[in-house]
């Protein structure tokens, strides 16, 4: 390794800089909450098992994962993986939940131990770096249409956020302030004009936009029509429920299913090394920025500079799962931008197949 790169690596611990905002980081993936009626040992053990099942769904992205026979011993011995638990009042937004229980058991599990169990079971470990989704919803009730957000429809906002938390999906409810109202009106939302909504969503720095219209179709029967878009592709579906909150919660669950189907399988399997060539690193600050950013990605376990070619630094990155998983994580923000031309390789052909990126300004 060139001497000047060795010097940079040696100084890295003294010169790490703040990394710019990346994809949303979900911090509670290994936490679960379960309504309880008491604090007895038997009920606590049962609730801890239920909380662990919640965590398994969030981490793998698969609602059927807790039924995997390979995880049966893990769930049966759920208390073994507990790091911390606490009884709390079952209040959200000042209202007790529909479960009727006034108390919940909050549990945090050992992340590294559970990740090993999931990997051993052949399940994906979908990390904390996940795409955020903005929800633009218009509700028709009593002949009046209103847009969810700001001070409007706190019940629906709470239902959407709760469903997002349960599935580990970052949910953003637009503010519906003057700026939002100037860009998107009720008619555009009701008509499903996704291009307009995508443009209005840029201020929220999200990677997905879910547009929906919710309306009543009969007594105790509501329906929602949804379109999920990332600006390149779209998916549409319908949800139904007794209440509009049910309809919205199921839309968030549908979003989680679609995101998990795309991302989670990329993080299944063991670790492998990927070479990443980054252009535009000309000083210590930029080197520290890129190194810290790569190390912050949840599926990355190790980052090591391997080679320098001019303004290119070639990193050897150890990732969990497939190399495509790293590509998808990098695509969630604009810290590193793909480039079509590879760097010149004066050292031979050892960099064939490297991923090539440019450091954003």
C-alpha positions as CSV (number, residue, x, y, z in Angstrom):
1,X,0.0,0.0,0.0
2,X,1.4,3.5,-0.9
3,X,3.0,5.4,2.1
4,X,0.6,8.3,1.9
5,X,-2.4,6.0,2.1
6,X,-0.8,4.3,5.2
7,X,-0.5,7.7,6.7
8,X,-4.1,8.5,6.0
9,X,-5.2,5.2,7.5
10,X,-3.2,5.8,10.6
11,X,-4.8,9.2,11.1
12,X,-8.3,8.1,10.5
13,X,-9.2,7.6,14.1
14,X,-8.2,11.2,14.8
15,X,-10.0,12.7,11.8
16,X,-13.3,11.0,11.3
17,X,-15.9,13.5,10.1
18,X,-19.6,13.5,10.3
19,X,-21.2,11.5,7.5
20,X,-24.0,13.1,5.7
21,X,-27.6,11.9,6.0
22,X,-28.0,8.4,4.5
23,X,-31.0,6.1,4.1
24,X,-33.2,6.1,7.1
25,X,-31.7,4.1,10.0
26,X,-34.2,2.0,11.9
27,X,-32.9,1.9,15.5
28,X,-35.5,-0.4,17.1
29,X,-35.3,-3.5,14.9
30,X,-34.4,-5.7,17.9
31,X,-37.1,-4.3,20.2
32,X,-40.6,-5.6,20.6
33,X,-43.7,-4.6,22.6
34,X,-46.6,-6.8,23.7
35,X,-49.7,-5.9,25.7
36,X,-49.9,-7.7,29.0
37,X,-52.4,-7.9,31.8
38,X,-50.0,-8.6,34.6
39,X,-46.3,-9.0,35.6
40,X,-46.3,-12.7,36.5
41,X,-43.5,-15.0,35.4
42,X,-45.6,-17.2,33.1
43,X,-47.2,-14.2,31.3
44,X,-43.8,-12.5,30.9
45,X,-42.3,-15.6,29.4
46,X,-45.2,-15.8,26.9
47,X,-44.9,-12.0,26.1
48,X,-41.1,-12.3,25.5
49,X,-41.7,-15.0,23.0
50,X,-44.3,-12.9,21.2
51,X,-41.9,-9.9,21.2
52,X,-39.2,-12.1,19.7
53,X,-41.5,-13.2,16.9
54,X,-42.1,-9.5,16.2
55,X,-38.4,-8.9,16.0
56,X,-37.9,-11.8,13.7
57,X,-40.5,-10.4,11.3
58,X,-38.9,-7.0,11.3
59,X,-35.3,-8.2,10.8
60,X,-36.0,-10.7,8.1
61,X,-38.9,-8.8,6.4
62,X,-40.8,-12.1,6.3
63,X,-44.1,-12.4,8.2
64,X,-43.8,-16.2,8.0
65,X,-40.3,-16.4,9.4
66,X,-41.4,-17.2,13.0
67,X,-43.0,-20.4,11.7
68,X,-39.6,-21.6,10.2
69,X,-38.9,-24.9,12.0
70,X,-35.2,-23.9,12.3
71,X,-36.2,-21.0,14.6
72,X,-38.4,-23.1,16.9
73,X,-35.6,-23.6,19.5
74,X,-34.8,-19.9,19.3
75,X,-38.4,-18.8,20.0
76,X,-38.9,-21.5,22.7
77,X,-35.9,-20.1,24.6
78,X,-36.7,-16.5,23.9
79,X,-35.7,-15.3,27.3
80,X,-32.1,-16.4,26.6
81,X,-31.8,-13.6,24.1
82,X,-33.2,-10.8,26.2
83,X,-30.9,-7.9,26.8
84,X,-33.4,-5.7,28.7
85,X,-37.1,-5.5,29.4
86,X,-39.5,-3.0,31.0
87,X,-43.1,-2.7,31.8
88,X,-44.7,0.5,30.4
89,X,-48.1,2.2,30.2
90,X,-49.8,1.2,27.0
91,X,-50.4,4.7,25.8
92,X,-49.9,6.1,22.3
93,X,-50.9,9.7,21.6
94,X,-52.7,9.8,24.9
95,X,-55.1,6.9,24.0
96,X,-55.0,3.4,25.2
97,X,-54.7,0.9,22.4
98,X,-57.6,-1.2,21.2
99,X,-56.1,-4.3,22.9
100,X,-57.8,-3.2,26.1
101,X,-54.6,-3.8,28.1
102,X,-53.3,-0.8,30.0
103,X,-49.7,-2.2,30.1
104,X,-47.1,-3.4,27.7
105,X,-43.9,-5.3,28.1
106,X,-41.1,-3.7,26.1
107,X,-38.2,-6.1,25.3
108,X,-34.8,-5.5,23.7
109,X,-32.9,-8.5,22.4
110,X,-29.3,-9.2,21.8
111,X,-28.7,-8.1,18.2
112,X,-25.4,-10.0,17.5
113,X,-26.6,-13.3,19.0
114,X,-30.0,-13.2,17.1
115,X,-28.3,-12.3,13.8
116,X,-26.1,-15.4,14.2
117,X,-29.2,-17.5,14.8
118,X,-31.0,-16.1,11.8
119,X,-28.0,-16.6,9.5
120,X,-27.6,-20.2,10.8
121,X,-31.3,-20.8,9.9
122,X,-30.7,-19.5,6.4
123,X,-32.8,-16.4,6.8
124,X,-31.9,-12.9,5.6
125,X,-30.8,-10.2,8.1
126,X,-32.2,-7.0,6.6
127,X,-30.2,-4.3,8.3
128,X,-31.1,-1.0,9.8
129,X,-30.5,1.1,6.6
130,X,-33.9,1.0,4.9
131,X,-35.8,3.1,2.4
132,X,-38.1,5.7,3.9
133,X,-41.7,6.0,2.5
134,X,-43.8,9.2,2.4
135,X,-47.5,8.6,2.8
136,X,-49.9,10.9,0.9
137,X,-53.4,10.0,1.7
138,X,-56.8,11.6,1.0
139,X,-59.8,10.4,2.9
140,X,-63.4,10.8,1.8
141,X,-65.9,10.8,4.6
142,X,-69.4,12.2,4.6
143,X,-68.9,13.6,1.2
144,X,-65.8,15.6,2.3
145,X,-62.3,14.9,1.2
146,X,-59.3,15.7,3.4
147,X,-55.6,15.1,3.2
148,X,-53.9,13.2,6.1
149,X,-51.1,15.1,7.8
150,X,-50.4,18.1,10.0
151,X,-53.4,18.5,12.3
152,X,-55.7,16.3,10.2
153,X,-56.6,12.7,11.1
154,X,-54.3,11.9,14.0
155,X,-55.9,8.5,14.2
156,X,-54.8,7.6,10.7
157,X,-51.3,9.1,11.2
158,X,-50.9,7.0,14.4
159,X,-52.1,3.8,12.6
160,X,-49.6,4.3,9.8
161,X,-46.7,5.0,12.1
162,X,-47.6,2.0,14.3
163,X,-47.7,-0.3,11.3
164,X,-44.4,1.0,10.1
165,X,-42.8,0.4,13.5
166,X,-44.2,-3.1,13.7
167,X,-42.6,-4.0,10.3
168,X,-39.4,-1.9,10.6
169,X,-40.3,0.5,7.8
170,X,-39.6,4.2,8.2
171,X,-42.8,6.2,7.5
172,X,-42.9,9.9,6.8
173,X,-46.2,11.8,7.0
174,X,-46.1,15.0,5.0
175,X,-46.5,18.2,7.0
176,X,-49.3,19.5,4.9
177,X,-48.1,23.0,5.4
178,X,-48.3,25.8,2.9
179,X,-45.5,24.4,0.8
180,X,-47.1,21.0,0.5
181,X,-50.5,22.5,-0.2
182,X,-49.1,24.7,-2.9
183,X,-47.6,21.7,-4.7
184,X,-50.3,19.0,-4.2
185,X,-54.0,19.6,-3.8
186,X,-56.8,17.2,-2.9
187,X,-57.9,16.6,-6.5
188,X,-54.4,15.6,-7.6
189,X,-54.1,13.1,-4.7
190,X,-57.5,11.7,-5.4
191,X,-56.7,11.3,-9.0
192,X,-53.4,9.5,-8.2
193,X,-51.1,11.9,-10.0
194,X,-47.8,10.3,-8.7
195,X,-45.5,12.6,-10.7
196,X,-46.7,15.7,-8.9
197,X,-46.5,13.9,-5.6
198,X,-43.0,12.6,-6.2
199,X,-41.8,16.1,-6.9
200,X,-43.4,17.4,-3.7
201,X,-41.9,14.5,-1.7
202,X,-38.3,15.6,-2.6
203,X,-38.2,17.9,0.5
204,X,-38.6,14.8,2.8
205,X,-35.6,12.9,1.3
206,X,-37.5,9.7,1.0
207,X,-36.9,6.8,-1.4
208,X,-40.5,5.7,-1.9
209,X,-43.9,7.5,-2.1
210,X,-47.2,5.8,-1.3
211,X,-50.3,7.6,-2.6
212,X,-53.7,6.4,-1.5
213,X,-57.4,7.3,-1.5
214,X,-59.5,5.9,1.3
215,X,-63.3,5.9,1.2
216,X,-66.3,4.1,2.7
217,X,-68.1,1.4,0.6
218,X,-70.7,0.3,3.1
219,X,-71.5,0.0,6.7
220,X,-68.4,-1.0,8.6
221,X,-66.6,-1.4,5.3
222,X,-63.8,0.9,4.0
223,X,-61.5,0.6,1.1
224,X,-58.2,2.1,0.0
225,X,-56.5,2.2,-3.4
226,X,-52.8,2.5,-3.3
227,X,-49.8,3.2,-5.6
228,X,-46.2,2.8,-4.5
229,X,-43.6,4.5,-6.6
230,X,-39.8,5.1,-6.6
231,X,-39.9,7.3,-9.7
232,X,-39.0,4.4,-12.0
233,X,-41.5,1.7,-11.2
234,X,-45.0,1.5,-9.6
235,X,-47.0,-1.1,-7.8
236,X,-50.8,-0.8,-7.1
237,X,-53.1,-2.7,-4.8
238,X,-56.3,-2.4,-2.8
239,X,-56.9,-2.8,1.0
240,X,-60.2,-3.1,2.9
241,X,-61.1,-2.9,6.6
242,X,-63.8,-2.0,9.1
243,X,-62.2,1.3,9.9
244,X,-60.1,3.7,7.8
245,X,-57.2,3.1,10.2
246,X,-57.4,-0.6,9.3
247,X,-57.2,0.2,5.6
248,X,-54.1,2.4,6.1
249,X,-52.3,0.0,8.4
250,X,-52.7,-2.8,5.8
251,X,-51.4,-0.5,3.1
252,X,-48.2,0.1,5.2
253,X,-48.0,-3.7,5.7
254,X,-48.3,-4.1,1.9
255,X,-45.5,-1.6,1.4
256,X,-43.3,-3.5,3.8
257,X,-44.0,-6.7,2.0
258,X,-43.0,-5.2,-1.3
259,X,-39.8,-3.6,0.1
260,X,-38.8,-6.7,1.9
261,X,-39.3,-8.8,-1.3
262,X,-36.8,-6.5,-3.1
263,X,-34.2,-5.9,-0.3
264,X,-34.2,-8.6,2.3
265,X,-33.1,-11.5,0.1
266,X,-29.9,-9.5,-0.8
267,X,-28.7,-9.9,2.8
268,X,-29.1,-13.6,3.1
269,X,-26.0,-15.9,3.4
270,X,-22.5,-15.5,4.7
271,X,-20.0,-12.7,4.3
272,X,-18.0,-11.9,1.1
273,X,-15.6,-9.3,-0.1
274,X,-16.4,-6.6,-2.6
275,X,-14.0,-4.2,-4.2
276,X,-15.3,-0.6,-4.4
277,X,-13.4,2.0,-6.4
278,X,-14.3,5.6,-5.3
279,X,-13.1,8.5,-7.4
280,X,-12.7,12.1,-6.0
281,X,-10.8,11.3,-2.8
282,X,-8.0,13.9,-2.8
283,X,-7.4,14.6,0.8
284,X,-7.8,13.3,4.4
285,X,-11.2,14.8,4.9
286,X,-12.7,13.0,1.9
287,X,-11.0,9.8,2.7
288,X,-12.4,9.9,6.3
289,X,-15.9,10.8,5.0
290,X,-16.1,7.8,2.6
291,X,-14.5,5.4,5.0
292,X,-16.9,6.4,7.9
293,X,-19.9,6.3,5.5
294,X,-19.1,2.7,4.3
295,X,-18.5,1.5,7.8
296,X,-21.9,2.9,8.9
297,X,-23.8,0.7,6.5
298,X,-25.4,-2.1,8.5
299,X,-24.5,-4.9,6.2
300,X,-20.8,-3.9,6.1
301,X,-18.6,-5.6,8.7
302,X,-15.2,-4.4,7.6
303,X,-13.7,-1.7,5.4
304,X,-10.1,-1.6,4.3
305,X,-8.2,0.5,1.8
306,X,-6.6,-1.8,-0.7
307,X,-5.1,0.5,-3.4
308,X,-4.8,4.1,-4.6
309,X,-4.8,5.2,-8.2
310,X,-4.6,9.0,-8.4
311,X,-7.8,10.3,-6.9
312,X,-9.3,6.8,-6.8
313,X,-9.2,4.8,-3.6
314,X,-10.0,1.1,-3.9
315,X,-11.7,-0.3,-0.8
316,X,-12.0,-3.9,0.1
317,X,-15.4,-4.1,1.7
318,X,-16.7,-7.2,3.6
319,X,-20.5,-7.4,3.3
320,X,-23.2,-9.8,4.4
321,X,-25.1,-11.4,1.6
322,X,-24.8,-10.5,-2.1
323,X,-22.8,-7.7,-3.6
324,X,-26.0,-6.4,-5.1
325,X,-27.1,-5.6,-1.5
326,X,-24.3,-3.1,-1.2
327,X,-25.3,-1.5,-4.5
328,X,-28.9,-1.2,-3.3
329,X,-27.7,0.4,0.0
330,X,-25.5,2.9,-1.9
331,X,-28.5,3.8,-4.1
332,X,-30.6,4.8,-1.1
333,X,-28.8,8.2,-0.9
334,X,-26.3,10.3,-2.9
335,X,-23.1,10.1,-0.9
336,X,-21.6,7.9,-3.6
337,X,-22.8,8.2,-7.2
338,X,-22.3,5.3,-9.7
339,X,-20.0,6.1,-12.7
340,X,-20.0,4.3,-16.0
341,X,-16.2,4.5,-16.7
342,X,-13.9,2.4,-14.5
343,X,-10.6,3.8,-13.2
344,X,-7.5,3.1,-15.1
345,X,-5.7,0.1,-13.6
346,X,-2.0,0.5,-13.6
347,X,-1.6,-2.6,-11.4
348,X,-2.9,-5.1,-13.8
349,X,-6.3,-6.8,-13.9
350,X,-6.9,-7.5,-10.2
351,X,-9.7,-4.9,-10.0
352,X,-11.8,-6.5,-12.7
353,X,-15.4,-6.5,-11.4
354,X,-14.9,-3.7,-8.9
355,X,-17.9,-1.4,-8.3
356,X,-17.1,2.1,-9.5
357,X,-18.4,5.2,-7.8
358,X,-17.8,8.9,-7.6
359,X,-17.9,10.8,-4.3
360,X,-20.7,13.4,-4.4
361,X,-19.7,17.1,-4.1
